[in-house]
Amino acid sequence: MPLQFLFIGLAAGVLSGLFGVGGGILIVPALILGAKMSQHTATGTSLGALLLPVGVLGAWQYYKAGQLDIHASLWIALGLLFGAWAGGALAQEISGPGLRRGFAVLLALAAVRLWFKT
């Protein structure tokens, strides 16, 4: 099992470095489908895993290239702090299947929007 989790982390790390995504797009579905976690546990595990490594090393590469707006990042982080708290509390009130369906709709809408905007 640890190798499966390491592989999920490596894949999500590459996607995070390339596109700024990885948690919801890869980790959560991989934990649900591959590790057989519930939607709630997969989401909580993803948040726990992303606490430190993604931000520090990924952002450092962009900072060195002059492609990091620290001021905007700090404001976004403040929003994330309270938004993740509120979203986590709200998620506890939604059933597992309902949360999974909502997540699938979010991914589908994002994919359609990206497809037609490029």
Helices and strands as residue ranges (DSSP letters): H 2-19, I 23-27, H 28-33, H 39-50, H 53-53, I 54-58, H 59-64, H 70-91, H 96-117
